[in-house]
Amino acid sequence: MNIELRKWTYGDAAEVLRAFQADDMRTQTSWPIVTLKDAEGWIAAWEGVGHAFAVMLDGRAVGNVAITNIDAHLNGWVSYWTAADRRGLGVATAATGLIAEWAFTERGLFRLVLNHWVGNTASCRVAVKAGFLAEGVERGRLLYDGVRHDVERHARLATD
């Protein structure tokens, strides 16, 4: 499998729209992605926020990997998603490993943090396989539809 990362373009809007039709993706944005214009807005919203990359597989954008919340201590927060029809193939793991290496070598970051809902075993596997060590659980960290969710925190250091 040949995974590459590249900047998002407006030409990727159809793939973004397709990805956000999956039920579990609908809570991953601040607004619903139901039209091509919404998808273009999602792409545009990354400008100046951090470093977001389209995850490319066989010439198709099949996911996103990003680093945001970069602080003065050279820490950053990693997030990712994979289109539903490409999950389970190692795409997220490969992309997360690639962006970590990029962050350490090109961006000069030292610590990357990755969080996932407790019970999301697929995201936990991605984190571990990409070299992120589990650091603990943040109880009640997220609130969705009036329900609190615990989050497991993983981190990877440039020296790992």
Secondary structure, 3 states (H helix, E strand, C coil): CCEEEEECCHHHHHHHHHHCCCHHHCCCCCCCCCCHHHHHHHHHCCCCCEEEEEEEECCEEEEEEEEECCCCCCEEEEEEEECHHHCCCCHHHHHHHHHHHHHHHCCCCCEEEEEEECCCHHHHHHHHHCCCEEEEEEEEEEEECCEEEEEEEEEEECCC
